[in-house]
């Protein structure tokens, strides 16, 4: 399983074929690290001296907030956006909070659309993907201008190189390019010629590694034929024993700044849900399901050598987001989960682990009320990080001692 994916990732963006030696099929992957991450109170390492303190918490009797995304452009400027629900009327509306001092104070804003994701472009230009339209702000979120999304497409994310050139992608095999700031979109020809069923295909993340080289990842997941009679939570042992069905991992690469793309496929288990890049290092997060002994796995990719390897997979931690550190190592945010029930839509305790070398992992101190079903990391540097949950809390990394 992991070998096929490792060879596939190693081949991307590299002129030479991978040289990794193939392991025996009988070898089963184990937990990484082999021992649980050390609690901060038991470790003398530097990350143990930090904690995650709440700097925003939506706390109203009759309303609640779901944050869908959180992004910071600088150590001072940040935004979190999502939906606020009125439990008396059942109505929902777009909602965002802005900060200009690193998260110590937040200003709430009503949003006309339903925010899905955010993207900070160059020169503090801010983009927001809504349910209906694309929105642009040259004022870091204070004033919004409506732009268009590709017609008939379910767009979830955008990536802009400047105020004019950008890509939009999400559910469906097509991804799109604009050269005029989202006023007009064209299908990328290579995606239009992809011979996969549109309803089973999606693109998860796009990152530029250099100004010319970029990688987009996604999945093709056809429905299972052997549908279970009862949900996994009613029979967790049956869920663990159920056969895991291979899916297809997709990777689109460009070497000319997005003018042309090559799309690669690889049969693998699990779905790639996140790609984060820092320099020549990348982190890929894979999600499995309740039929597998690990709910998630984090792979590291070295784009300068073409090598890739797993750095984190634990049976009791479902990873949702990751940040590669500039000097090596990573920060992972997710939730502590029980076996075979990791993907139930119930709130779990927020868990953040930190490693300076991808080997020695520390479970950092997180406020006891921090919980949710999804977590988003926002990072400007290793000293300036935030984590937002889908239950309306934003936490800031605080260094002590």
KEKE-3310 file (N, C-alpha, C; in steps of 0.2 Angstrom, whole numbers, plus 5000, padded with zeros to 4 digits):
npx = (5004:5008:5020:5018:5012:5022:5032:5025:5024:5037:5041:5035:5038:5051:5065:5071:5068:5061:5071:5068:5069:5058:5047:5042:5026:5020:5024:5017:5012:5017:5013:5018:5025:5033:5030:5018:5016:5025:5019:5018:5022:5031:5042:5058:5061:5060:5048:5039:5037:5028:5011:4993:4983:4966:4960:4949:4932:4917:4903:4887:4870:4860:4865:4877:4894:4902:4918:4925:4937:4953:4965:4981:4989:5000:5010:5001:4989:4974:4961:4946:4933:4916:4900:4886:4874:4857:4849:4836:4828:4833:4840:4854:4869:4882:4898:4912:4927:4939:4956:4969:4980:4987:4978:4973:4963:4947:4936:4920:4911:4898:4894:4889:4888:4890:4904:4917:4931:4947:4960:4975:4983:4997:5003:4993:4981:4965:4956:4940:4931:4914:4898:4890:4897:4913:4924:4933:4945:4953:4956:4960:4949:4940:4932:4922:4922:4912:4916:4916:4912:4917:4905:4892:4901:4907:4915:4928:4940:4953:4968:4979:4992:4994:4985:4978:4980:4975:4969:4955:4946:4939:4926:4923:4931:4936:4947:4950:4956:4960:4963:4960:4957:4946:4935:4932:4932:4941:4941:4954:4963:4969:4963:4950:4951:4952:4949:4939:4925:4915:4908:4914:4926:4938:4947:4960:4970:4981:4998:5011:5028:5040:5041:5038:5035:5022:5011:4996:4984:4973:4958:4950:4936:4926:4910:4907:4904:4900:4890:4888:4877:4874:4878:4895:4898:4889:4894:4909:4920:4917:4918:4932:4937:4932:4935:4947:4945:4954:4958:4960:4973:4976:4987:4992:5004:5014:5027:5029:5024:5010:5005:5004:4999:5002:4994:4994:4991:4988:4985:4979:4977:4965:4962:4969:4969:4975:4988:5003:5016:5033:5046:5057:5051:5037:5021:5009:4993:4984:4968:4960:4947:4934:4937:4950:4966:4972:4967:4972:4986:5002:5012:5029:5037:5051:5055:5067:5074:5066:5062:5051:5042:5033:5028:5020:5008:4995:4985:4975:4974:4967:4972:4970:4976:4992:5008:5023:5039:5051:5064:5064:5055:5038:5021:5006:4988:4974:4962:4959:4954:4943:4946:4940:4930:4933:4928:4915:4902:4905:4910:4927:4941:4953:4969:4986:5001:5019:5035:5052:5060:5054:5053:5054:5040:5029:5015:5007:5002:4985:4970:4957:4944:4944:4939:4931:4926:4933:4949:4959:4975:4984:4998:5012:5025:5036:5035:5023:5008:4991:4976:4961:4945:4931:4920:4920:4931:4946:4963:4979:4997:5007:5022:5031:5043)
npy = (4994:5007:5007:5008:5020:5028:5026:5032:5045:5049:5049:5060:5076:5074:5070:5058:5040:5032:5024:5017:5002:4988:4982:4967:4960:4955:4962:4972:4988:4998:5008:5025:5038:5023:5023:5031:5049:5060:5067:5085:5089:5079:5080:5087:5095:5109:5112:5107:5118:5126:5131:5130:5143:5148:5162:5166:5163:5158:5161:5160:5159:5155:5154:5147:5144:5138:5136:5136:5139:5146:5159:5167:5181:5189:5190:5198:5200:5192:5180:5171:5161:5156:5148:5155:5149:5151:5144:5145:5150:5142:5147:5151:5160:5169:5171:5180:5183:5195:5200:5211:5211:5200:5190:5194:5202:5202:5206:5205:5200:5201:5190:5190:5178:5160:5156:5145:5142:5151:5161:5169:5180:5188:5204:5206:5203:5196:5181:5173:5158:5156:5148:5152:5162:5169:5179:5194:5204:5218:5225:5217:5209:5218:5225:5218:5212:5206:5192:5180:5162:5147:5142:5130:5122:5113:5122:5122:5127:5140:5146:5159:5167:5180:5196:5193:5180:5164:5148:5137:5124:5108:5098:5086:5082:5092:5106:5124:5139:5156:5172:5185:5189:5181:5185:5178:5161:5147:5130:5119:5111:5099:5093:5092:5082:5071:5054:5050:5046:5060:5063:5055:5060:5072:5086:5091:5099:5112:5117:5128:5125:5131:5146:5141:5128:5117:5107:5098:5089:5075:5064:5049:5041:5028:5021:5009:4992:4982:4986:4990:4983:4988:5004:5009:5012:5004:4991:4990:4980:4973:4983:4986:4974:4974:4973:4984:4994:4998:5014:5028:5039:5055:5066:5081:5089:5104:5112:5124:5135:5134:5134:5122:5105:5089:5074:5062:5045:5034:5018:5016:5015:5024:5042:5057:5072:5084:5095:5102:5114:5119:5127:5115:5105:5094:5090:5078:5073:5059:5051:5037:5025:5019:5005:5003:5001:5012:5029:5040:5046:5054:5059:5063:5073:5075:5087:5090:5079:5069:5059:5051:5048:5040:5049:5050:5040:5035:5025:5031:5044:5056:5065:5081:5093:5100:5107:5110:5113:5126:5124:5110:5096:5095:5101:5095:5094:5088:5075:5066:5049:5035:5018:5012:5021:5033:5042:5046:5058:5067:5077:5078:5078:5091:5088:5092:5089:5090:5090:5092:5085:5075:5063:5063:5065:5077:5079:5093:5106:5109:5119:5113:5114:5114:5107:5097:5093:5095:5103:5117:5123:5138:5147:5158:5158:5147:5152:5159:5154:5148:5139:5134:5128:5118:5121:5134:5140:5148:5146:5151:5149:5149:5153:5148:5151)
npz = (5000:5005:4999:4985:4984:4988:4978:4968:4972:4973:4959:4954:4948:4945:4935:4935:4937:4952:4964:4975:4985:4984:4996:5004:5001:5012:5023:5036:5039:5053:5068:5067:5076:5084:5097:5108:5106:5116:5131:5135:5148:5151:5144:5140:5128:5117:5110:5120:5129:5124:5123:5118:5117:5119:5109:5103:5105:5101:5109:5112:5117:5109:5096:5085:5078:5064:5059:5043:5037:5041:5040:5039:5034:5038:5054:5061:5053:5051:5047:5050:5044:5041:5044:5053:5064:5068:5081:5085:5075:5065:5054:5043:5041:5032:5040:5048:5056:5059:5062:5068:5076:5078:5083:5096:5097:5090:5076:5071:5056:5045:5031:5014:5007:5009:5016:5011:5009:5011:5003:5004:4993:4984:4990:5000:4995:4996:4994:4994:4993:4990:4993:4981:4974:4969:4980:4982:4990:4992:5004:5014:5019:5024:5015:5002:4985:4972:4962:4949:4949:4941:4929:4933:4940:4955:4965:4977:4981:4978:4970:4968:4959:4957:4956:4945:4939:4941:4948:4950:4959:4964:4968:4956:4940:4932:4932:4933:4925:4927:4919:4922:4935:4940:4933:4921:4917:4911:4906:4911:4898:4900:4911:4906:4897:4904:4907:4917:4928:4932:4943:4953:4955:4962:4967:4979:4984:4979:4976:4974:4971:4966:4956:4944:4945:4950:4960:4960:4969:4970:4970:4964:4968:4966:4971:4984:4981:4990:5001:5018:5030:5043:5051:5055:5069:5075:5074:5077:5076:5065:5056:5056:5051:5038:5021:5013:5000:4985:4979:4968:4967:4962:4953:4947:4938:4934:4925:4919:4925:4925:4912:4905:4909:4917:4920:4932:4938:4952:4959:4975:4993:5003:5004:4998:5006:5010:5005:5010:5008:5010:5005:4998:5004:5007:5014:5014:5018:5021:5022:5028:5032:5042:5041:5041:5051:5054:5055:5048:5039:5037:5025:5020:5007:4998:4987:4980:4979:4976:4985:4996:5011:5025:5040:5051:5058:5068:5078:5086:5083:5072:5059:5053:5048:5043:5045:5038:5045:5043:5047:5047:5052:5059:5062:5067:5067:5074:5080:5095:5094:5095:5091:5075:5074:5070:5060:5064:5065:5077:5091:5095:5106:5103:5096:5096:5089:5089:5081:5079:5071:5064:5071:5085:5094:5101:5112:5112:5124:5125:5126:5137:5133:5119:5105:5092:5075:5064:5060:5057:5053:5054:5049:5050:5053:5063:5075:5075:5075:5073:5077:5071:5075:5069:5078:5082:5089:5091:5093:5099:5097:5111:5118:5131:5145)
capx = (5000:5012:5026:5015:5011:5029:5035:5022:5026:5044:5042:5033:5042:5058:5067:5074:5063:5062:5075:5067:5068:5051:5047:5038:5019:5018:5025:5012:5014:5016:5012:5024:5031:5031:5028:5014:5019:5026:5016:5023:5024:5036:5047:5062:5062:5058:5040:5035:5037:5023:5004:4988:4978:4960:4960:4942:4927:4910:4899:4881:4865:4855:4868:4884:4898:4906:4923:4927:4944:4957:4971:4985:4994:5006:5009:4996:4983:4971:4954:4942:4926:4911:4893:4883:4867:4852:4845:4828:4824:4836:4843:4861:4872:4890:4901:4919:4931:4946:4961:4974:4985:4989:4972:4972:4956:4943:4931:4915:4908:4893:4896:4883:4888:4892:4911:4920:4938:4950:4966:4979:4987:5002:5001:4988:4974:4961:4950:4935:4926:4908:4893:4888:4902:4920:4924:4939:4946:4960:4956:4961:4943:4935:4927:4922:4920:4910:4918:4913:4915:4916:4898:4891:4906:4907:4922:4930:4947:4956:4975:4981:4999:4994:4978:4974:4981:4973:4965:4949:4946:4935:4922:4923:4937:4939:4949:4949:4961:4957:4969:4958:4955:4940:4929:4931:4936:4942:4943:4961:4962:4971:4958:4944:4952:4953:4944:4936:4918:4916:4905:4918:4933:4939:4954:4960:4975:4986:5003:5017:5034:5043:5036:5036:5033:5017:5008:4989:4983:4966:4956:4945:4933:4920:4906:4908:4898:4898:4888:4887:4870:4873:4884:4901:4897:4885:4898:4916:4924:4915:4921:4939:4938:4930:4941:4949:4945:4959:4955:4965:4976:4978:4992:4993:5010:5016:5033:5029:5019:5003:5003:5002:4999:5002:4990:4996:4987:4991:4981:4981:4971:4964:4961:4973:4965:4979:4995:5006:5023:5038:5052:5057:5047:5029:5017:5003:4988:4979:4962:4957:4940:4934:4939:4958:4968:4975:4962:4975:4993:5006:5018:5033:5040:5057:5055:5073:5077:5060:5060:5045:5041:5028:5031:5015:5001:4993:4978:4971:4974:4965:4976:4967:4980:4999:5012:5030:5043:5056:5070:5063:5050:5031:5016:5000:4983:4969:4958:4960:4948:4943:4947:4935:4925:4936:4925:4909:4902:4904:4915:4932:4946:4958:4976:4991:5008:5025:5041:5057:5064:5049:5054:5052:5034:5027:5008:5007:4996:4979:4965:4953:4938:4945:4936:4927:4926:4939:4954:4963:4981:4986:5005:5016:5032:5036:5033:5017:5003:4985:4972:4954:4941:4924:4916:4920:4936:4953:4969:4985:5003:5010:5028:5033:5049)
capy = (5000:5013:5007:5010:5027:5031:5026:5036:5052:5050:5050:5067:5082:5072:5067:5051:5036:5031:5019:5013:4995:4986:4978:4961:4962:4952:4967:4976:4995:4999:5015:5030:5034:5017:5024:5037:5056:5062:5073:5091:5089:5074:5081:5093:5098:5115:5112:5106:5124:5130:5129:5133:5146:5151:5169:5168:5158:5160:5158:5163:5154:5153:5153:5143:5145:5133:5139:5132:5140:5151:5160:5173:5184:5191:5189:5202:5200:5185:5180:5165:5162:5150:5149:5155:5146:5153:5138:5147:5150:5137:5150:5151:5166:5169:5175:5180:5187:5198:5202:5215:5211:5193:5186:5196:5205:5200:5210:5200:5203:5197:5189:5189:5171:5155:5155:5138:5142:5157:5161:5175:5181:5193:5211:5206:5202:5190:5178:5169:5154:5155:5143:5154:5166:5170:5186:5197:5210:5222:5228:5211:5207:5223:5226:5213:5213:5199:5189:5174:5155:5143:5140:5123:5118:5114:5124:5122:5131:5144:5148:5164:5169:5187:5198:5191:5173:5159:5142:5135:5117:5105:5092:5085:5081:5098:5112:5130:5145:5163:5177:5191:5190:5178:5187:5173:5155:5142:5123:5117:5106:5092:5090:5090:5076:5065:5049:5047:5049:5067:5063:5052:5063:5078:5089:5092:5104:5115:5121:5130:5124:5136:5150:5137:5121:5116:5100:5097:5082:5073:5057:5046:5036:5025:5019:5002:4987:4978:4991:4986:4983:4993:5009:5006:5013:4998:4985:4992:4975:4971:4988:4985:4968:4974:4974:4990:4995:5003:5020:5031:5045:5059:5071:5085:5093:5109:5114:5130:5141:5132:5134:5115:5101:5082:5071:5055:5041:5028:5015:5017:5015:5031:5048:5063:5077:5090:5096:5108:5115:5124:5126:5109:5100:5094:5086:5075:5070:5054:5049:5031:5025:5014:4999:5002:5001:5019:5033:5044:5045:5060:5058:5069:5073:5080:5088:5091:5072:5064:5054:5052:5043:5041:5052:5050:5037:5033:5022:5035:5051:5058:5071:5085:5098:5099:5113:5109:5118:5128:5120:5103:5094:5097:5102:5091:5096:5083:5074:5059:5046:5028:5013:5010:5026:5040:5047:5048:5066:5069:5081:5075:5083:5093:5086:5095:5086:5094:5087:5096:5081:5070:5057:5064:5069:5080:5081:5099:5107:5112:5121:5108:5115:5114:5101:5098:5087:5097:5108:5121:5127:5144:5148:5162:5155:5142:5156:5163:5149:5148:5133:5135:5122:5119:5123:5141:5142:5149:5145:5154:5146:5154:5151:5150:5149)
capz = (5000:5006:4994:4978:4984:4989:4972:4964:4974:4971:4952:4952:4948:4945:4929:4935:4940:4959:4965:4981:4985:4985:5002:5004:5002:5019:5028:5038:5042:5060:5070:5067:5079:5087:5104:5108:5107:5123:5134:5136:5154:5152:5139:5140:5122:5116:5109:5126:5132:5121:5123:5113:5121:5115:5108:5101:5106:5099:5115:5112:5119:5104:5090:5085:5072:5061:5055:5038:5036:5044:5036:5041:5029:5042:5061:5063:5049:5050:5046:5050:5041:5040:5045:5060:5064:5073:5083:5086:5068:5060:5048:5043:5037:5032:5046:5048:5061:5057:5067:5065:5081:5079:5086:5102:5097:5083:5073:5068:5050:5041:5024:5010:5004:5013:5015:5011:5010:5010:5000:5004:4988:4985:4992:5005:4992:5000:4990:4997:4989:4993:4989:4975:4970:4972:4982:4982:4995:4993:5010:5019:5022:5026:5009:4997:4978:4970:4956:4947:4949:4934:4929:4933:4944:4962:4967:4984:4983:4973:4971:4964:4958:4958:4956:4939:4937:4947:4947:4954:4958:4969:4966:4948:4937:4929:4936:4929:4925:4925:4918:4923:4942:4941:4929:4916:4918:4906:4909:4909:4894:4902:4915:4902:4893:4909:4906:4924:4930:4935:4950:4958:4955:4966:4968:4986:4985:4974:4979:4970:4974:4963:4952:4938:4946:4955:4961:4962:4971:4971:4971:4961:4972:4965:4976:4985:4979:4996:5006:5024:5032:5048:5052:5058:5076:5078:5074:5075:5074:5058:5052:5056:5047:5031:5016:5011:4993:4982:4975:4963:4969:4956:4954:4941:4939:4929:4925:4916:4928:4924:4905:4903:4915:4916:4926:4934:4942:4955:4963:4982:4998:5006:5000:4999:5008:5011:5003:5012:5005:5013:5001:4994:5008:5006:5018:5011:5023:5018:5026:5027:5034:5048:5039:5042:5057:5055:5052:5043:5038:5035:5021:5018:5001:4997:4980:4977:4978:4974:4990:5001:5017:5030:5046:5056:5058:5074:5078:5090:5081:5066:5057:5048:5045:5045:5043:5038:5048:5039:5049:5048:5057:5057:5067:5065:5071:5073:5086:5098:5091:5096:5085:5070:5074:5069:5056:5066:5065:5084:5093:5099:5109:5099:5098:5092:5090:5086:5080:5076:5067:5061:5074:5092:5093:5108:5112:5116:5129:5122:5131:5138:5129:5112:5102:5086:5070:5059:5063:5052:5055:5050:5051:5046:5055:5068:5081:5074:5073:5075:5075:5072:5075:5066:5083:5084:5093:5088:5098:5097:5100:5116:5120:5138:5148)
cpx = (5004:5018:5024:5015:5018:5033:5032:5023:5033:5045:5039:5038:5050:5059:5069:5068:5065:5067:5074:5066:5061:5052:5042:5031:5017:5019:5020:5015:5012:5014:5019:5022:5028:5028:5023:5018:5019:5022:5020:5025:5030:5042:5051:5063:5058:5050:5036:5034:5031:5016:4999:4983:4972:4961:4953:4938:4920:4905:4893:4876:4862:4858:4875:4887:4901:4911:4925:4934:4947:4963:4974:4989:5001:5005:5004:4989:4980:4964:4951:4935:4922:4904:4891:4876:4863:4848:4838:4825:4827:4839:4850:4863:4879:4892:4909:4921:4937:4950:4966:4980:4986:4984:4970:4965:4953:4937:4926:4912:4903:4895:4890:4883:4890:4899:4913:4927:4941:4957:4969:4983:4992:4999:4994:4981:4971:4956:4946:4931:4920:4904:4891:4893:4909:4920:4932:4940:4953:4961:4957:4955:4938:4930:4928:4919:4918:4913:4914:4916:4914:4909:4897:4896:4905:4914:4923:4936:4949:4964:4977:4988:4999:4986:4974:4974:4979:4969:4960:4948:4941:4932:4922:4930:4940:4942:4950:4955:4957:4964:4966:4955:4948:4934:4927:4935:4936:4944:4950:4960:4964:4966:4951:4945:4953:4947:4942:4929:4919:4913:4909:4925:4933:4946:4954:4964:4979:4991:5009:5023:5040:5039:5034:5033:5028:5014:5001:4988:4975:4964:4950:4942:4927:4916:4908:4902:4896:4896:4886:4880:4869:4879:4889:4901:4893:4889:4905:4920:4923:4918:4928:4941:4936:4935:4941:4949:4950:4955:4961:4967:4978:4983:4993:4999:5011:5023:5034:5024:5012:5000:5001:5003:4999:4999:4992:4991:4991:4986:4983:4975:4971:4964:4966:4969:4968:4986:4998:5014:5027:5044:5052:5054:5040:5027:5010:4999:4984:4974:4960:4950:4940:4936:4947:4960:4971:4970:4966:4983:4996:5012:5022:5036:5046:5057:5061:5076:5072:5059:5054:5045:5036:5031:5027:5009:5000:4986:4973:4971:4972:4968:4972:4971:4987:5003:5020:5034:5049:5063:5070:5058:5043:5027:5009:4994:4977:4965:4960:4953:4949:4944:4940:4929:4927:4932:4917:4908:4900:4910:4920:4937:4952:4965:4981:4998:5013:5031:5046:5062:5060:5050:5052:5046:5032:5020:5008:5001:4991:4973:4960:4946:4938:4943:4933:4928:4931:4943:4958:4969:4982:4993:5008:5023:5031:5034:5026:5012:4997:4981:4965:4950:4934:4919:4917:4925:4942:4958:4975:4991:5006:5016:5029:5040:5055)
cpy = (5006:5013:5010:5017:5031:5031:5031:5043:5054:5051:5057:5072:5080:5069:5060:5047:5034:5025:5015:5006:4993:4981:4972:4963:4960:4957:4972:4983:4995:5006:5019:5036:5028:5018:5031:5044:5057:5068:5079:5091:5084:5075:5088:5097:5104:5116:5111:5112:5128:5127:5133:5136:5149:5159:5171:5162:5160:5157:5162:5157:5151:5152:5150:5144:5139:5136:5134:5133:5146:5152:5167:5175:5186:5189:5193:5201:5193:5186:5172:5166:5155:5152:5150:5153:5148:5147:5139:5146:5145:5140:5150:5157:5166:5173:5174:5184:5189:5200:5206:5216:5204:5188:5188:5199:5203:5204:5205:5204:5198:5196:5187:5181:5167:5153:5147:5138:5149:5156:5168:5175:5186:5200:5211:5205:5196:5188:5173:5165:5153:5149:5145:5158:5166:5178:5188:5203:5212:5225:5222:5209:5212:5225:5221:5215:5206:5198:5183:5167:5152:5140:5132:5119:5119:5115:5125:5126:5135:5145:5153:5166:5176:5189:5196:5183:5168:5153:5140:5128:5115:5099:5092:5085:5088:5103:5118:5135:5151:5168:5184:5192:5187:5181:5182:5167:5150:5135:5122:5111:5099:5089:5088:5084:5070:5060:5046:5050:5055:5067:5059:5055:5070:5080:5092:5098:5106:5119:5122:5129:5129:5140:5146:5131:5121:5109:5101:5090:5081:5066:5055:5040:5033:5022:5011:4998:4984:4983:4987:4987:4988:4998:5006:5007:5007:4992:4987:4986:4973:4977:4987:4979:4968:4976:4981:4990:5000:5008:5023:5038:5049:5064:5075:5090:5098:5111:5121:5135:5140:5133:5127:5111:5093:5079:5064:5052:5036:5025:5014:5016:5022:5037:5054:5069:5084:5090:5102:5108:5120:5123:5120:5103:5100:5089:5084:5071:5065:5052:5042:5031:5020:5007:4997:5004:5008:5024:5038:5043:5052:5057:5064:5068:5078:5081:5089:5084:5067:5059:5056:5046:5045:5044:5051:5045:5033:5030:5027:5042:5052:5064:5075:5090:5097:5105:5110:5115:5120:5125:5113:5101:5096:5098:5099:5093:5091:5082:5067:5055:5038:5024:5012:5015:5033:5045:5048:5055:5068:5073:5077:5080:5085:5091:5089:5092:5090:5090:5091:5092:5075:5064:5058:5068:5071:5081:5088:5101:5111:5113:5115:5108:5115:5107:5102:5092:5089:5103:5111:5124:5133:5146:5153:5160:5150:5146:5160:5158:5150:5141:5135:5128:5123:5121:5130:5144:5143:5149:5148:5150:5151:5150:5153:5148:5151)
cpz = (5000:5001:4987:4978:4985:4982:4967:4965:4972:4964:4950:4953:4947:4938:4929:4939:4947:4959:4972:4981:4987:4991:5000:5005:5009:5025:5030:5041:5049:5062:5069:5071:5083:5094:5104:5109:5114:5125:5135:5143:5156:5147:5140:5134:5121:5114:5115:5130:5129:5123:5119:5117:5117:5115:5105:5102:5105:5105:5116:5114:5114:5097:5091:5078:5070:5057:5050:5036:5040:5041:5039:5036:5032:5049:5064:5060:5049:5049:5047:5048:5040:5041:5052:5059:5070:5075:5084:5080:5063:5054:5049:5039:5037:5038:5045:5054:5058:5063:5064:5070:5083:5083:5093:5103:5090:5082:5069:5061:5047:5034:5020:5008:5010:5012:5016:5012:5008:5007:5001:4998:4989:4987:4996:5002:4995:4995:4995:4992:4993:4990:4982:4971:4973:4974:4983:4986:4994:4999:5016:5023:5024:5021:5004:4990:4975:4963:4954:4948:4943:4934:4929:4937:4951:4965:4974:4986:4977:4975:4966:4964:4959:4957:4950:4938:4943:4944:4952:4953:4964:4967:4959:4946:4934:4934:4931:4930:4923:4924:4919:4930:4943:4938:4924:4918:4912:4909:4906:4905:4896:4907:4911:4899:4898:4909:4913:4925:4934:4942:4955:4959:4959:4966:4975:4987:4979:4977:4974:4974:4972:4959:4946:4939:4952:4955:4963:4964:4972:4971:4966:4965:4970:4971:4977:4983:4985:5002:5012:5026:5038:5048:5056:5066:5079:5079:5072:5073:5067:5053:5051:5051:5040:5026:5013:5003:4990:4979:4971:4966:4962:4957:4947:4942:4933:4930:4922:4918:4927:4917:4903:4909:4913:4922:4926:4938:4946:4959:4970:4987:5001:5001:5002:5000:5009:5008:5006:5010:5009:5009:4997:4998:5007:5011:5015:5017:5019:5024:5024:5029:5040:5047:5040:5049:5059:5051:5047:5043:5035:5031:5020:5011:5000:4989:4977:4976:4975:4979:4994:5006:5022:5037:5052:5054:5065:5074:5081:5088:5074:5064:5052:5045:5047:5042:5044:5041:5044:5041:5049:5053:5055:5063:5064:5070:5069:5079:5088:5097:5094:5090:5081:5071:5073:5065:5058:5067:5072:5086:5097:5102:5104:5101:5093:5094:5086:5086:5077:5071:5064:5065:5081:5092:5100:5107:5116:5120:5125:5127:5131:5134:5122:5109:5096:5081:5065:5062:5057:5055:5051:5053:5046:5047:5061:5075:5081:5071:5076:5073:5076:5071:5072:5072:5086:5088:5089:5093:5095:5100:5104:5118:5127:5140:5143)
residu = (UNK:UNK:UNK:UNK:UNK:UNK:UNK:UNK:UNK:UNK:UNK:UNK:UNK:UNK:UNK:UNK:UNK:UNK:UNK:UNK:UNK:UNK:UNK:UNK:UNK:UNK:UNK:UNK:UNK:UNK:UNK:UNK:UNK:UNK:UNK:UNK:UNK:UNK:UNK:UNK:UNK:UNK:UNK:UNK:UNK:UNK:UNK:UNK:UNK:UNK:UNK:UNK:UNK:UNK:UNK:UNK:UNK:UNK:UNK:UNK:UNK:UNK:UNK:UNK:UNK:UNK:UNK:UNK:UNK:UNK:UNK:UNK:UNK:UNK:UNK:UNK:UNK:UNK:UNK:UNK:UNK:UNK:UNK:UNK:UNK:UNK:UNK:UNK:UNK:UNK:UNK:UNK:UNK:UNK:UNK:UNK:UNK:UNK:UNK:UNK:UNK:UNK:UNK:UNK:UNK:UNK:UNK:UNK:UNK:UNK:UNK:UNK:UNK:UNK:UNK:UNK:UNK:UNK:UNK:UNK:UNK:UNK:UNK:UNK:UNK:UNK:UNK:UNK:UNK:UNK:UNK:UNK:UNK:UNK:UNK:UNK:UNK:UNK:UNK:UNK:UNK:UNK:UNK:UNK:UNK:UNK:UNK:UNK:UNK:UNK:UNK:UNK:UNK:UNK:UNK:UNK:UNK:UNK:UNK:UNK:UNK:UNK:UNK:UNK:UNK:UNK:UNK:UNK:UNK:UNK:UNK:UNK:UNK:UNK:UNK:UNK:UNK:UNK:UNK:UNK:UNK:UNK:UNK:UNK:UNK:UNK:UNK:UNK:UNK:UNK:UNK:UNK:UNK:UNK:UNK:UNK:UNK:UNK:UNK:UNK:UNK:UNK:UNK:UNK:UNK:UNK:UNK:UNK:UNK:UNK:UNK:UNK:UNK:UNK:UNK:UNK:UNK:UNK:UNK:UNK:UNK:UNK:UNK:UNK:UNK:UNK:UNK:UNK:UNK:UNK:UNK:UNK:UNK:UNK:UNK:UNK:UNK:UNK:UNK:UNK:UNK:UNK:UNK:UNK:UNK:UNK:UNK:UNK:UNK:UNK:UNK:UNK:UNK:UNK:UNK:UNK:UNK:UNK:UNK:UNK:UNK:UNK:UNK:UNK:UNK:UNK:UNK:UNK:UNK:UNK:UNK:UNK:UNK:UNK:UNK:UNK:UNK:UNK:UNK:UNK:UNK:UNK:UNK:UNK:UNK:UNK:UNK:UNK:UNK:UNK:UNK:UNK:UNK:UNK:UNK:UNK:UNK:UNK:UNK:UNK:UNK:UNK:UNK:UNK:UNK:UNK:UNK:UNK:UNK:UNK:UNK:UNK:UNK:UNK:UNK:UNK:UNK:UNK:UNK:UNK:UNK:UNK:UNK:UNK:UNK:UNK:UNK:UNK:UNK:UNK:UNK:UNK:UNK:UNK:UNK:UNK:UNK:UNK:UNK:UNK:UNK:UNK:UNK:UNK:UNK:UNK:UNK:UNK:UNK:UNK:UNK:UNK:UNK:UNK:UNK:UNK:UNK:UNK:UNK:UNK:UNK:UNK:UNK:UNK:UNK:UNK:UNK:UNK:UNK:UNK:UNK:UNK:UNK:UNK:UNK:UNK:UNK:UNK:UNK:UNK:UNK:UNK:UNK:UNK:UNK:UNK:UNK:UNK:UNK:UNK:UNK:UNK:UNK:UNK:UNK:UNK:UNK:UNK:UNK:UNK:UNK)
# end
